[in-house]
Amino acid sequence: MKRILVIDDSTFILKTLQAVLKHEHFEVRAAQGGREAIKLLNTGFFPDLIITDIHMPDMNGIELIALLRQKNQLAVVPILILSADYSLKDDALIKELGIAEFMLKPILYDQLMQLVGQHLGMEQKAQEIIYF
C-alpha cells in the first residue's frame, strides 16, 4: 500500500483530496498546514508521495518543502504542489527544491490521479481509480 500525505489549510480541499484518493492501494493522511504535517511526520508516518499547497498561514509550502528536503528519508519523496498562484509555476526556488509536479487549482482530478499513479509507479491503478 502506498502512503500519501496531503497538506492544505483548506478543510474542503483536504476532504476532497482524501475522497478522491481513497482507494485500496493508498493510505491517505491529511494535515491542515505545515506545522501539522511536521507533527504527523514526527510520529513515524513516512509517505511515498506528498501533495501540498504553497500559501498556508502557519508555514508556507516552500518553507515546509525546504525542511522536508533536509531530512534524509524525505529528500527523495516526490512532491506535488497544488496552488492557485500561477506565478509560482516557474519559480526558481521551487525548481531548486526538486518539485515533481506543479498543478493549478482548481484541480483536474483525472490529471491529479494520472500524476499520482505516475509518481507512485502505479499508472494502471490510477487509471482505474478515476472511475470509482
N, C-alpha and C positions, 0 to 999 in steps of 0.2 A: 504494500500500500504506500502510495506517495503522499507526502505531507506538504500542505500548502499553508502559508501564513499570509493573511490579508490584513492590511493596515490602512485605516482611513479614519478621519474624525467624524464622518457621517454615519450614523447608525443605519440609515436607509441603505446606503451603498454597501455597508458591511453585510447586512442581512440579505441583500440582493445577491451579492457575490457568493455568500455561503449557500444560498439556494441554487444558484446556477452551477456551482462547482460540486455540489453534493452528489456523490456517486460512490459506488462500492470500491472504486480504485483510488479514491482520495480521502485523506483525513484533512479537514479544513478547520483551522483555528483563526479566530479574528482578534484583532487588537484595535482599540479605539485610540489611536495616536502612537507616537514613537515611544513614549515612556512605558506605556502598557506593553508594547511589543518587546522592549528590553526585559521587562519583568517576566514575560512569558518565556522568552528565550533562556533566561537565567534559571528557569525551572527544569531545564533539560529538554524542552521541545526543540528538535532540530529539523527545520523544514528543508524540503528538496527544492522548493520554489517560494519566492517572496513576491507578493503583489502589493505595492504601496502607492499612496497618494504623495504629493510633494508638499502642498500647502496644508499644514496642520498646526494648530495653535500651540501645543505643548513642546513639540520638537519637529522641525520641518523634515521632510523626507530626505533632503540632501545630507543634513546632519546625521540622521539615522543611518543612512547607507554608508556614510564615511565611518561611523562607529562599527557597523557590521563588517565592513571590509578589513578592519583592524583585527578582528577575531579570526584566527587561522581556520577554524572549521567552517566559518561563514564566508570566507573570502571568495570562494568559487561558486557559491549558490547563485543561480540565475535570479535576477531581479527584474520584474516588470513594473514600469511606472504607469499609473493611470492618473491623468491630470487634465484639467480644463485649460491650463495655461500653455497655449501653443508655443509661446516664445521660448519655453524651456527645451523644446524638442531638439534643438541644435546646440544647446548649452555645452560649452567645453568641459565644465566640471562634471556634468552628468556622464559624458563620454569617458572622462578620466576615471570615474568610479566604476566603469565596466558594466553599465546597464545593458541588459539583454534586449529589452524592447521598451518603447515609449508608445503608449496608446492615449488618444484623446478621449475625454468624456464629452458627450455621452458615449457609453460603452457599446460597442457592437459585440454582442455575446458570442456569435458564431466565430468572429475573429479572435476573441479572447480565448475561447476553447481551443481553437486551432493553435494559438501560440502556447497555451499551457501544455497541450499534448506534445508539441514540438520540443519544448524545453524540458519536458519530463521523459522524452523518449517514448511517448505513448500516442503517437499521431492517430492511429486507427481507433484507439479507445476514445480519444477526444471527439472524433467524428461521430461516434455512436452516442456520446453523451449529449450532443447538441439537440437530439430529437427526443429527450426524455419526456 
